[in-house]
């Protein structure tokens, strides 16, 4: 079973379920005035959209990319019910360079998604002065899933990707969060 089929099956089973609340680290950073006024945001690996919807509620012009068309259909329905605009796009993110028809974003949010190669490419996805806001599992996470390959080593995000400077970092309880600002031009 491929990634799309796996995630479609998972989201079909959650279709009528309430959304989990947004990630606590993400919420705390979205309140940081240093992010500047809301601009264009991308929820990378958006799933059913708990973070995309939060961004749209806060006035960000929001895009949501995910491999699952089922997850994005649920997001589209929830956005319409809430009177919010979220542009959705089915994208296989693994090994993806920024699509040529997509301009850089002011903010990229990625939660529970770890593709180290793609994270290394995100300077091309974020405009100068824009931000990355990331939160995911570490090897200290007590559950069996996700597998170790999709978890961070301790301290792995203490240093931001090339072209970014760390603005906030937290690691506790088997999770790590990073807010980083693009510093190069």
ChimeraX attribute file (.defattr): number of C-alpha atoms within 10 A of each C-alpha:
attribute: neighborCount
match mode: 1-to-1
recipient: residues
	/A:1	6
	/A:2	7
	/A:3	12
	/A:4	18
	/A:5	14
	/A:6	12
	/A:7	19
	/A:8	19
	/A:9	14
	/A:10	15
	/A:11	21
	/A:12	12
	/A:13	10
	/A:14	14
	/A:15	15
	/A:16	9
	/A:17	8
	/A:18	8
	/A:19	14
	/A:20	10
	/A:21	10
	/A:22	15
	/A:23	16
	/A:24	11
	/A:25	22
	/A:26	19
	/A:27	14
	/A:28	9
	/A:29	17
	/A:30	19
	/A:31	10
	/A:32	9
	/A:33	8
	/A:34	11
	/A:35	17
	/A:36	12
	/A:37	11
	/A:38	16
	/A:39	15
	/A:40	21
	/A:41	26
	/A:42	28
	/A:43	25
	/A:44	23
	/A:45	24
	/A:46	27
	/A:47	26
	/A:48	26
	/A:49	28
	/A:50	18
	/A:51	26
	/A:52	31
	/A:53	26
	/A:54	17
	/A:55	26
	/A:56	20
	/A:57	16
	/A:58	14
	/A:59	16
	/A:60	21
	/A:61	20
	/A:62	27
	/A:63	22
	/A:64	27
	/A:65	22
	/A:66	23
	/A:67	23
	/A:68	25
	/A:69	21
	/A:70	22
	/A:71	26
	/A:72	26
	/A:73	19
	/A:74	19
	/A:75	25
	/A:76	21
	/A:77	13
	/A:78	18
	/A:79	19
	/A:80	12
	/A:81	9
	/A:82	11
	/A:83	11
	/A:84	20
	/A:85	18
	/A:86	25
	/A:87	16
	/A:88	22
	/A:89	16
	/A:90	17
	/A:91	17
	/A:92	14
	/A:93	16
	/A:94	13
	/A:95	12
	/A:96	12
	/A:97	13
	/A:98	17
	/A:99	10
	/A:100	7
	/A:101	6
	/A:102	8
	/A:103	13
	/A:104	21
	/A:105	22
	/A:106	25
	/A:107	28
	/A:108	23
	/A:109	22
	/A:110	20
	/A:111	21
	/A:112	17
	/A:113	18
	/A:114	19
	/A:115	14
	/A:116	13
	/A:117	12
	/A:118	15
	/A:119	18
	/A:120	13
	/A:121	17
	/A:122	22
	/A:123	24
	/A:124	15
	/A:125	22
	/A:126	24
	/A:127	20
	/A:128	18
	/A:129	16
	/A:130	23
	/A:131	30
	/A:132	28
	/A:133	22
	/A:134	24
	/A:135	24
	/A:136	21
	/A:137	26
	/A:138	24
	/A:139	17
	/A:140	17
	/A:141	17
	/A:142	10
	/A:143	9
	/A:144	7
	/A:145	10
	/A:146	13
	/A:147	10
	/A:148	14
	/A:149	11
	/A:150	17
	/A:151	23
	/A:152	20
	/A:153	14
	/A:154	15
	/A:155	12
	/A:156	12
	/A:157	20
	/A:158	15
	/A:159	13
	/A:160	20
	/A:161	19
	/A:162	14
	/A:163	17
	/A:164	22
	/A:165	17
	/A:166	18
	/A:167	15
	/A:168	14
	/A:169	19
	/A:170	15
	/A:171	20
	/A:172	12
	/A:173	11
	/A:174	16
	/A:175	19
	/A:176	25
	/A:177	25
	/A:178	24
	/A:179	26
	/A:180	24
	/A:181	27
	/A:182	24
	/A:183	16
	/A:184	12
	/A:185	8
